[in-house]
């Protein structure tokens, strides 16, 4: 990891990582519009192209990997499958409801769903604040569904498909997060990320083999966008995030991570002319508020 970072520099690394994460969905919509790859293929190539660089970075910055028990390996396997599921659900949701809605619903609801799942898994209690955050997230999601509008997307029919897909992305990442708790402190996060991405790529590759022989995406533009998604919002973003997150309080990190949905929403408006509308913006604010509440609850 980057040694000797000040608290301010560490916070900047976390925020920049979150901002880079927010560009992945925006870039993927160009591929959807070109019709050169679907959500499953985008997710597969994102992880496949990122893994070699992540392994090199992990080896140079964290040394030899140590994963410990079979339980840890089982958790890593579950994390890989969950990460692969997140890629598929998230990128497919974008083709139905756009970047802003897919990101706000798929990302901002994660802390609430993690807290809900932690009740039976870890015996944690949600508490009044947690239930209030859940109500806020549900209200925000409904407002987004009613308020968002993009004439280039399928509209109500797209929302009927896209919102469940975005929630599937949320559930997948929530499972990854809970499984990650079991190996936290026992394996270096860069090695965990590298192997999780590798396993996720294998899982998506197997699905591609089942649904049909995976072909290579056509066109230099598609490959340049895939390279961006793999190298910056994936490899570089994780390095920046883990370099800074250990040196700042978790509540601060929870706030800075809002850079991801905010970046995605603003870029979706600027680059793809996605329109949330007044009700949609209210939903976006409520979802971000729910994420903030969960950050300060922890």
C-alpha positions in Angstrom: 0.0 0.0 0.0 1.0 3.6 -0.4 3.0 4.4 2.7 3.0 7.6 4.6 -0.3 9.0 3.4 -1.7 11.9 5.4 -5.4 11.7 6.4 -6.2 14.3 3.7 -4.4 12.3 1.0 -6.0 9.1 2.2 -9.4 10.7 2.0 -8.6 12.0 -1.5 -7.6 8.4 -2.6 -10.9 7.0 -1.4 -12.9 9.7 -3.1 -11.0 9.5 -6.4 -11.5 5.7 -6.3 -15.3 6.2 -5.8 -15.4 8.8 -8.7 -13.6 6.3 -11.0 -16.1 3.6 -10.0 -18.8 6.0 -11.1 -17.5 6.2 -14.6 -17.9 2.4 -15.3 -21.6 2.5 -15.9 -21.4 5.6 -18.0 -18.8 4.1 -20.3 -20.7 0.8 -20.6 -23.8 2.6 -22.0 -21.8 3.5 -25.1 -21.2 -0.2 -25.6 -24.9 -0.9 -25.2 -25.7 1.8 -27.7 -23.2 0.4 -30.2 -24.8 -3.1 -29.7 -21.3 -4.7 -29.6 -21.6 -6.4 -26.2 -24.4 -7.1 -23.6 -24.2 -6.8 -19.8 -22.9 -10.3 -19.3 -20.0 -9.8 -21.8 -19.2 -6.4 -20.4 -18.9 -7.8 -16.9 -16.8 -10.7 -18.2 -14.3 -8.6 -20.1 -14.1 -6.0 -17.3 -12.9 -8.6 -14.8 -10.8 -10.6 -17.3 -8.9 -7.5 -18.4 -8.4 -6.2 -14.9 -7.2 -9.4 -13.3 -3.6 -9.5 -14.7 -2.9 -5.9 -13.6 -4.5 -6.5 -10.2 -2.3 -9.6 -9.6 0.9 -7.6 -10.5 -0.1 -4.8 -8.2 -1.0 -7.1 -5.4 2.3 -9.0 -5.7 4.3 -5.8 -5.8 2.5 -4.0 -3.0 1.4 -6.9 -0.7 3.9 -9.6 -1.3 3.0 -13.3 -1.1 -0.7 -14.1 -0.7 -1.9 -15.9 2.5 -5.5 -17.1 2.5 -5.4 -19.4 5.5 -8.1 -21.9 6.1 -10.5 -23.7 3.7 -13.2 -21.5 5.2 -11.4 -18.4 3.9 -11.1 -20.0 0.4 -14.9 -20.8 0.5 -15.6 -17.2 1.4 -13.4 -16.0 -1.5 -15.3 -18.4 -3.9 -18.6 -17.0 -2.7 -17.3 -13.4 -3.1 -16.2 -14.2 -6.7 -19.6 -15.6 -7.7 -21.3 -12.6 -6.1 -19.0 -10.2 -7.9 -19.7 -11.9 -11.2 -23.4 -11.6 -10.4 -23.1 -7.9 -9.6 -21.4 -7.2 -13.0 -24.2 -9.0 -14.9 -27.1 -7.4 -13.0 -25.6 -3.9 -13.0 -24.5 -3.7 -16.6 -27.7 -5.3 -17.8 -29.8 -2.9 -15.7 -28.1 0.0 -17.4 -29.5 -1.1 -20.8 -33.0 -1.0 -19.4 -33.2 2.0 -17.0 -30.0 4.0 -17.7 -26.9 4.7 -15.7 -28.3 7.0 -13.1 -31.2 4.9 -12.0 -29.2 1.6 -12.1 -26.4 3.1 -10.1 -28.5 4.9 -7.5 -30.7 1.9 -6.9 -27.9 -0.7 -7.2 -25.3 1.1 -5.1 -27.1 3.4 -2.6 -29.2 0.5 -1.2 -26.2 -1.7 -0.5 -25.6 -0.5 3.1 -29.2 -1.1 4.0 -29.4 -4.5 2.5 -26.1 -5.5 4.2 -27.5 -4.4 7.5 -30.7 -6.5 6.8 -28.7 -9.6 5.9 -26.4 -9.2 8.8 -29.3 -9.7 11.2 -29.6 -13.5 10.5 -26.0 -14.0 9.4 -24.1 -12.2 12.2 -26.9 -11.7 14.7 -26.8 -7.9 14.4 -29.7 -5.6 15.1 -30.9 -3.0 12.6 -32.2 -0.5 15.2 -34.5 2.4 14.7 -32.0 4.3 12.6 -31.5 1.4 10.3 -35.2 0.9 9.8 -35.5 4.6 9.1 -32.7 4.3 6.5 -34.6 1.3 5.0 -37.8 3.3 4.7 -35.9 6.2 3.1 -34.2 3.9 0.6 -37.6 2.3 -0.4 -39.2 5.7 -0.8 -36.2 7.0 -2.8 -36.4 4.0 -5.1 -40.1 4.5 -5.8 -39.5 8.2 -6.5 -36.8 7.3 -9.0 -39.0 4.8 -10.8 -41.8 7.4 -11.1 -39.6 10.4 -11.8 -36.9 9.2 -14.1 -37.4 9.6 -17.9 -35.2 8.9 -20.9 -36.8 8.8 -24.3 -34.0 6.5 -25.6 -34.8 3.8 -23.1 -37.9 1.4 -22.9 -39.7 3.5 -20.2 -42.1 1.7 -17.9 -41.3 -1.6 -19.6 -37.6 -1.1 -19.0 -38.2 -0.1 -15.4 -40.1 -3.4 -14.8 -37.0 -5.2 -15.8 -34.2 -2.8 -14.9 -35.2 -2.1 -11.3 -35.2 -5.8 -10.3 -31.9 -6.1 -12.1 -30.4 -3.2 -10.2 -31.7 -4.7 -6.9 -30.1 -8.0 -8.0 -26.8 -6.0 -8.3 -27.4 -4.6 -4.8 -28.1 -8.1 -3.4 -25.0 -9.6 -5.1 -22.7 -6.9 -3.7 -24.3 -7.2 -0.3 -23.5 -10.9 -0.2 -19.9 -10.1 -1.3 -19.6 -7.6 1.5 -20.9 -10.0 4.2 -18.6 -12.8 2.9 -15.7 -10.3 2.9 -16.2 -9.7 6.6 -15.2 -13.3 7.3 -11.8 -12.8 5.7 -11.2 -9.2 6.7 -7.9 -8.9 8.6 -6.8 -12.4 7.5 -6.0 -11.7 3.9 -4.6 -8.5 2.2 -7.5 -6.6 0.5 -5.6 -6.3 -2.8 -5.1 -10.1 -2.9 -8.7 -10.6 -1.9 -9.8 -8.2 -4.7 -7.5 -9.9 -7.3 -8.7 -13.4 -6.6 -12.3 -12.3 -6.3 -12.2 -10.7 -9.7 -10.5 -13.8 -11.1 -13.2 -16.1 -9.8 -15.9 -13.7 -10.9 -14.4 -13.7 -14.4 -14.4 -17.6 -14.4 -18.0 -17.6 -13.2 -19.1 -15.3 -16.0 -17.1 -17.1 -18.5 -18.8 -20.4 -17.6 -22.2 -18.7 -18.0 -21.1 -17.4 -21.4 -20.1 -20.9 -22.5 -23.5 -22.2 -21.4 -25.6 -19.6 -23.1 -23.5 -19.5 -26.3 -19.9 -19.5 -27.4 -18.4 -16.1 -26.3 -17.2 -14.0 -29.2 -14.8 -11.1 -29.2 -16.5 -7.7 -29.1 -16.2 -6.0 -32.5 -14.6 -2.6 -33.0 -11.7 -0.6 -31.6 -14.0 1.8 -29.8 -15.6 -1.1 -27.9 -12.2 -2.4 -26.8 -11.0 1.1 -25.8 -14.1 1.5 -23.6 -13.6 -2.0 -22.1 -10.0 -1.2 -21.4 -11.1 2.0 -19.6 -13.6 0.1 -17.5 -11.1 -2.6 -16.6 -8.1 -0.5 -15.9 -9.4 2.7 -14.3 -12.8 2.1 -12.6 -11.6 -1.4 -11.6 -7.8 -1.9 -11.1 -6.8 1.7 -10.3 -10.0 2.5 -8.3 -9.5 -0.5 -6.0 -5.8 0.4 -5.4 -6.7 4.0 -4.5 -9.6 2.9 -2.3 -7.6 0.4 -0.3 -4.6 2.7 0.0 -6.8 5.3 1.7 -9.6 3.5 3.5 -7.4 2.0 6.2 -6.2 5.5 7.3 -9.6 7.2 7.7 -12.6 6.6 9.9 -15.3 4.3 8.4 -17.9 7.0 8.6 -15.7 9.3 6.5 -15.2 6.6 4.0 -18.9 6.0 3.9 -19.5 9.6 3.0 -16.7 9.7 0.4 -18.0 6.6 -1.4 -21.1 8.7 -2.4 -18.7 10.0 -5.1 -19.7 6.9 -7.1 -23.4 7.4 -7.5 -23.0 11.2 -7.7 -20.4 10.9 -10.5 -22.5 8.4 -12.4 -25.6 10.5 -12.1 -23.9 13.7 -13.2 -22.0 12.1 -16.1 -25.2 10.3 -17.2 -26.9 13.7 -17.5 -24.0 15.3 -19.3 -22.9 12.5 -21.7 -26.1 10.5 -22.2 -28.8 13.2 -21.6 -30.5 11.1 -18.9 -33.3 13.0 -17.2 -34.3 12.2 -13.6 -36.9 15.0 -13.3 -37.9 16.6 -10.0 -39.3 13.4 -8.5 -36.4 11.4 -9.7 -33.9 13.9 -8.1 -35.9 13.7 -4.9 -35.4 9.9 -5.1 -31.7 10.3 -5.7 -31.4 12.5 -2.7 -33.3 10.1 -0.5 -31.1 7.2 -1.6 -27.9 9.1 -0.9 -29.4 10.1 2.4 -30.1 6.5 3.3 -26.5 5.7 2.4 -25.2 8.5 4.6 -27.4 7.4 7.5 -26.0 3.9 7.4 -22.5 5.3 7.2 -22.9 7.2 10.4 -24.8 4.4 12.0 -21.8 2.1 11.7 
